[in-house]
Amino acid sequence: MSKVISMDEMIPLIEEKLNEDGKVIFTPKGTSMLPTIVGDEDTVSLTRPQFPLKKYAIALYKTDNGDYLLHRVIGRNGECYVMRGDNKYIKEKGIREDQIVGVVKTYTHKGEVYEAYTS
């Protein structure tokens, strides 16, 4: 039996596991990372972020309004990151390191496992 829990409930567990140098695998929702990651179908494995993040890395982060997003690093502006979903046009500016929960190490798309760009 599967149980659906909110990201706010899941984040402390994710952070605990990542802080132990573990990895976390989950199925993201939404369409913002199409065609790379298909929500409700593909899976991603997260690892602890190693700062500074590299351009094109995919990170899970919490926005200032409380949403959790899984988007790609497209640049930096000083100490902050500029992020965007692969299927989006609007840049999210001002993402701080303290907002970043984890970085995608691998993802599974259509049954194939891919290494995510992290270095």
Order of alpha helices (4+ residues) and beta strands (2+ residues): alpha-beta-beta-beta-beta-beta-beta-beta-beta
